[in-house]
Amino acid sequence: MSPPAALDLYDSGLEDVDTPLLAHDEHGRSWSLPLAAWLGPLTAADDDVLDRAVAPVLDVGCGPGRHVLALARRGQLALGVDVSPAAVRVARGRGAAAIEASVFADVPGAGTWGSALLLDGNIGIGGRPSVLLARVASLLAPGGRLIVELAPPGATSGAQRLRLESGGTVSGWFDWATVTPDGLPRAAAAVGLRIDERWEVYGRWFACLSAC
């Protein structure tokens, strides 16, 4: 029998945060995913990042929608996109605008978004950061900005394969990537993006990019 898809375990995790959701890599390392934080209120670091977002804002991999909801409460037009049915359901239940879709599929308003967000490690989606950055940048309006969250200095940039575990059930492998502040320039330059700003706030690292 094939193992369940990682997305299925992620969906279940969002609906049962009392059961830890673990990520494992091919080297035997493991860590807990911060589901409670993703379902919780905005932090001071999140607020700092959203201050740089120019509406309308597209949140790629929006999860339960805390950033989209916060932007809407600021009076800014924002839309979340996520492949997880549970995440979109939770986001909508909280009052956030979100659609269930891949960023590589048709996205409403393509070419008109003032900002796009890749937060909570979502620059790793698909395991090929340059491909993802190029796709998200193509959705922006001229002069738009792409705001990404990075792994902290000292981590290792690169592609990896992960799987999830919840309640003793382990998923199949999926591709992911880690990008650090030092690893970002190469990924950005490969697709013609300029790094306008890199900063650290409350122990989290971010960057703002735009087309060259």
N, C-alpha and C positions, 0 to 999 in steps of 0.2 A: 504494500500500500504506500502510495506517495505521501510525503509529509504535507501538512497544510501549508497554504501560502502565508507568507509573513503578514500580508495585509489582513488576513482573517484574524490572526492573533492580535494585531494592533487594534482592529475594530473591537474585539472582545475586551482588550485592555481598557479601552475608553469607557466601556460599559461596566467594568468591574475593577476599579482602581485599587481595591483592597488586595488583589492578587498581583504580585510584582511581575512586571514585564521586563525580561532581561534580553540584552543583545550579546551575542557571542561572535568573535571573529575567528579566522582560520588559525590563529596562533594560540588559541586557548584563553584569550582574555575575555572577560565579561563585565558588564555593568548594567545598572538599572536605568530604564528610561523614565524621565521625570514627568509621568502622566499627570500627577497632581498639580505640578507647576503649569503645565500646558492648559489644564482645565481651570486654573485659578485666576486671580486678578493680575493685572499688569504690574510689573515691577518698575522700580525707578530706572533701571537700565532700558526696559522696553519704552518707557516714556521718552527717554533721551533719544532713542532711535527714531521714534515716530515724529519727533519734532523736526526731523530732517526730511520727512516724506512730503512730496508735493502731489496734491490731488489732481486727477483721480488716481487711486492707489490699487494695485493688483497684488494680493498676498498669495504667493505661490507655495503650495503645501501649507495651507492655512490652519490645518488641524481643527481644534474645537473653536477657533475663530476669535480668540481674545484680542488680537491686533486689529482685525476688521471691525469688531464691535467698538473698540476704543476710538478708532478713527471716525466711525459714524457718530459717536457721542461728541466728538470735536466738531461735527458739522462737515466732515470731509467725505466725499464719495469714495467708497472702497468696496472691493469684491474679493472674496476668497475663492481659491481653486484647490481642490484636493481630490485624490483618487479614492479616498476612504469614505464609504457610505456612512459609517458611524460618525466620523468627524464632521461631515457636512450636516448630518442630522442634528448633532449637538450644537454646531455653530448656528444653524437656523433657529433651533430652540431657544438660544440665548438672544436672538434678535439680530444676528449678523447675516449679511448677504453672502451666500456661498453657493457654488455649484460643484457637482461631482464630475470631474473631468481631469484628464492629463494635461499638463502644460504643453505637451507636444501635439495635442489635438487642437481642434478649433477653440479659440478663446474669444469671448465677446470683447469688442472694442479694440481688437488688435491694431497697433499703430497709433493708439490715442492715449495710452496710460502715461500719466506724469511721473509715476514712480512704480517700481516693482520691488517686492520684498522677498528675500530668501533668508529667513531667520530660523533659529532653533536647529541649525545644522543642515538646512535644506539645500545648501549649495552642493551637498553630497548626492542629491537625487540622481539615480541612474549610473553613478560611478564615473562619469565623464564631465568634470566641471566646465571645461571649455565649451562643450556641446550645449550644456544647459545654459550657460551664460549667454551664448549666442542666440539661443531660442528666446530667452526672456528679454534680451535687449531688442529683439525684433518686434516685440509687442509694445515697446515704448513709443511715445510721441517724440518728434525731433527735440533734442535737448533734455529728454527724460533721464531720470537717474535710477540706478539699480543699487539697492542697499542690501548688503549681505552680512551674515554673521559668520565669523571664522573660528576655527579651533585656536586655542591659546598657543603662544610661542612655546616651543619645546615639544609640541606634538609633531607627528610625521605626516606631511602631505602625501597624498597618493590614493590610488584606487584600492578597494578592499572588498571582500565578500563577507556578508554578515548573515546571521539567522537569529530569529527571535525565539524565546522560550517563555511559556506561561503555564503555571500549574503542572509542570512536568511534560507538557506538549511542546515539541520543538518544530519550528517551521523549516521549509526549504531555504536554500541560500539565495541571497539577492545581492546585486551590485550597489555599492555605496562609495563615497569618497570623503576624504578629509582634506581641508584646505586651511593652511595657517597664514598669518600675515606675510611671512616670507615666501610662501608658496603661491600667493595670489597673483603677483605680477606676471608670472609666466602664463598662468591660465587666462588672465585678462588680455595680455598682449597677443595671444594666439588668435583671438577673435576681434581684435581692434578696439578693445575697451581701455579707457584711461582710468586710473585710480585717482580720484579727486581728494579723498580723505581716508585715513585709517585712524581708528581711535579705540581706546579701552575705557570702559566705564563699569564700575562695580564688578570687576573681574571678568567681564565679557568683552570680546573683541569684534569690531565691525569695520566695514569699509563701504564707501560710496563710490560707484563707478559711473562713467558715462561714455558715450561713443567718442572716439578720437576725431 
